[in-house]
Amino acid sequence: MSTSRKIIITCAVTGAIHTPTMSPFLPITPEEIADAAIGAAQAGASIVHLHARELADGRPTQDPDIFRRFLPTIKSACDVVINITTGGAPTMLVEERLQPALKLQPEVASLNMGSMNFGLYEMIPRYKEWKQDWELPYLKNSDERIFKNTFRDIAYILESCSGNNTRFEVECYDIGHLYTAAHFLDRGLLKAPLFIQSVFGIRGGIGPHPEDVMHMKRTCDRLFGDEYQWSVLGGGRNQMYIATQAVILGGNARVGLEDSLWIGKGRFAQSNAEQVAKIRRIIEELGLDVANPSETRAILKLKGKENVNF
């Protein structure tokens, strides 16, 4: 892994895991998503990872027109790197999931490296009532749902976006996903330096134990040498523990309400910026420096915000 010690903080603002019932602070509307992303950037995030939500009921959507309702606002308000999901939600077909990245041509887009079980059903007992009709079936049916990311799906996304100079945040939920990333690097569809985002604590993926984190890093080092940047995210209460471990090991950190609704035991994070500010304090207390957007663009060899299509 690169020896650069400017730490990239990514903030995942809303995602497709948590539903409107789960927190009053989860951004839903375009205005809320834009405000949350700008606040995260002001707090120290140099990348914001963005999903969209239906205006009427807050369910995940990959409609590019809804992304267009907040992306220009963020771009004009701050210099942050914008990262658009191609994951969308596990209920969506890959063609639907691709559309925002394909049409809007961001600097960075996320890309999942394998099909997997993606269980959200364990969250159900925490809630007695639901704000929207779609929430309970969405969570309940995750016990038989496969998040489909075949080799053909991955190649389809990479080939479709190949002319846009969009780089990919390569999301790896297990060790085998790293080998898939290496396969696409060998095929020339992924380009170095890779931006590997290791995901810990999702039911169906690798666990959140410190040994799991170490195993991910060792495997990345062996497969990619100095041709990658490593970042991590931990689901739920694992968020800050795993981010801190990764930073100590030479990596970067992702936080945000997509990954965890909490700022401490039993306390909701009231904003994405609150989580960014916390991990920034930890990084700086360790004697390390946080990368600004210009430094992040240089580290990841991005095309620049002037070359996007929004």
N, C-alpha and C positions, 0 to 999 in steps of 0.2 A: 504494500500500500504506500501511496505517496507520503513523504515525510512532512508535508505542509502541516503547520500547526495553527492555521486559521480555521476555527471550527465553524462549520456551516450548520446553522439552525434552520430546519424546515418546520413550518407550521401547517398542519392539516386541519382546515378550518371547520368542515362540517361532515364530510364523508357520507357513507350509506349504511352504517351499522346502527347508529343511535337514531331513535325515532322521537317525534315531537313530545311525547309524554315524558320522556326520560329526564329532560332538563329544561327549565325555562330559559336557559342561556344559550341553547343550541341555535346557531344561525339558520334561518329557514328562507327568508325572502332575499331577493337580490340585494336590497339595501343593507340588510343585516350581514350578508356574506361579504359585501364590499367593505363595510365598516370594520368587520372582524379581521379581514385580511390586512387592511391599512393599519389597524391597531397592532396587529402582530408584527408587521414590518417596523413600525415605530419602536416596538419593544426590543427588536434585535433579530427577528427572523429575516434571512436574506432570500428564502424561497417560501412561497405559499402554495400549498397543494390544494386544488379546488375541485369540488363536486358541485352540482346544482340540485335544487329541490323544486318540485311542483309548487306553483304559487297557491293553489287551492288547499292542499292538504299536507304538504311537506314531504311527500314521498320522493325518492331519488329519481332524477331524470337526466337524460343525456341530450336533451333538446338544445342544439347550438344557440338558438335564439334566446334561451334563458341565460346561457353563459354570456351572451352579448349584452345582457342587461347589467352585468356587474364587472366584466373584465375591463372595459375602457375606463371605468371609474377608478379602479385600482391602479391601472397603468398610468393614468394622468396624475394621481395623487402621490405616488411614491415610486422609487426605483427598484422595487422588489422583483425578483425572478418569479414568473408565473408558471406553475406546473399544473397541467390539466390531466385529469384522470382518463385512462382508457379502461379502467376496471369497472366504472359505473357501479352496478350492483349485480350480485350473482343471479338475479332473475332476468337479466337482459342478454340478448344475443350479441355476439361480437360485432356485427355490422352496426348495431345501434350504439354500442359502447365506443366505437371508433370515431363517430362523426364530429364531436367537438375538436379533438386533436387534429383530424384531417382537414377540417374547414378553417379552423382558427390559427393553426400553425404556431403553437406556442414555442417558447425557448426549450421547455422541458415537458414531457408527458410521462405518466407512470405506465408501467407495463408489467403485468403479472407473468411469472415464469412457470406456471404449472396448474393443471386442474387439481381441485382439492375439495374435500368436505369443508364447509364453512359454517360452523354451528353457532347460532345466536340464541337458540331456544332456552339456554340456561338463565337468560335475563328475565324471562317471563314472570317468575314468582315474586319479583321485586315490586310489581305493580298490580293494583287491584282494578283500576279503571284506565281506559285508553281514550285519548283525545280524538283519534281518527280510526275509522273502520279497518284500514289496511294494516295497521301496526301489528296486531296479534297474529293474523295469518302469516304475515311476512316473517315474523320471528319463529312461530310454531313450525312452519313448514321447512325451516332450515335444517331439520334433522334428516331430511331425505333429498336435500338439494346439493348438487355438485356445482361448484364455481368452475366453469369450463374454460380452460386455457390450453388447448391442444397445441402441438407443434405447428399445425397448419394455421391455427388462430394467431399465434405469435408471429409467424412469418407474414401473415396477411396484414397485420398492423404495421410491422416494420417496413414491408415493401410499399404499402399504401402511403406512408409518410416519408419515404426515402428522399423525395425531392424537396422537402420542406426544411431540411437542416434542423429538425427538432431532435434534441437528444432525449434519452430515456432514463428515467428513474426506474431501475430494474428491481422490482419487488420480489423478494425471495422469502417464502414462508417456511421453507425447509431446505435441508442440505441438497437434495436432488435438484432443486431449482437453481442452485449455483452451477451445477453441471450443465443444466439447460442453457444458462447464460453463456457458459464457456462454448457450448455447441454453436450458438448463434454468433458469437465472436469469431469462431473458426470459419463459419460460413460467410462472414463479412457483412452480415445484416446488422449486427451491433458493432459500434466503433469505440475504441479506447480513447480517453479513459472512461471506464464504466463507472456509473454511479449506482452502487449496490445499496438497496434499502432492505435490510434484514428485519423481518417482522416476527415478533415473539409474543406468545400468549393468546393467539387466536385458536379456538377449538377446531382442530383439524390440521394445524401446523405445528411447528416446533415449539417446545415449552419455554418458559421464562427463567429457567434455572441458570445461574451464572456459568455453569459448565456448558449449557447450550449456546450461550453467547460466545464463549471461548471457542467452541467447536466451529461455529459459523466463521469466526475471524480466521482461525487456522486454515480452514478450507478455502476461504477467499484468498489468503496470502499464497497458498500453494497453487491455486488455479490462475490467479491474475497478477501476482507479483506486485510491481509498482504501477500497474496500468489500471488502477481503480481507486475510487474514493468510497469509503464504507460509512454508511449511516444506519441507525437502528431506530426502531420504534417498539415500545412495549404497550400491550393492551391493558387498559384499566389501571389497577393499582400498581402495576409493574412499570408504569411509564417512566418515572423519574429515576428509579433504581437502575433500569437497563440503560437509559440514556447516559447516566453518570458513569456506569461501567464502560460503555463504549467510548466515551470521551477519554477516560483514563487509558484505554487500550489504543488510542490513536485515531478514533473514529469521529463521526459527526452525529448529531442528534435530531430526532424529529419529535415534536410534541403537537398538541392541538386537540380540540374537542372531537375530532373524528376518532381518535385513539383512546381517549379517556375523558370522562366528564368531571374529573376530580382534581383538586389542587392539594388536598390533604385528606387524612382519614375522616370520612363522613362529611366532607365539605366540598360542595360544588365549586368548580372554577367558574367565576362569573364572566370570564372572557377568555378567548384564545391568548390575548396579550398577557394575561396573568400567568399562564403556563410558560410562555416564552420568557417572560421576565425572570421566572424562577430558575429555569435551566440556564439562562444567561448568568445569573448570580453564581450558580454552582460552577460553571465554566470559569468565570473570572476569579472565583475564590481558589480554584485549582492553579491559578497563575497562567491561564491560557487566554488567547484572544479570540473574539468572535469575528467571523468574516462578514464584511459588508457586501452588498449586491455586486459591486464591481469586482471585488476579490473572488466572489463565488463564480462569477462568469469566467474569470481567468482560470480558476482551478478546474472547472468542468468543461472549459472550451466551448462556451455557449455562443450563439449567433448574435445576441443582443436584442433588446426590447424593440428596437426600431424595425426589426425584420419579422415581426409577428403579423397576423392578419386580423387584428382587432384594435 
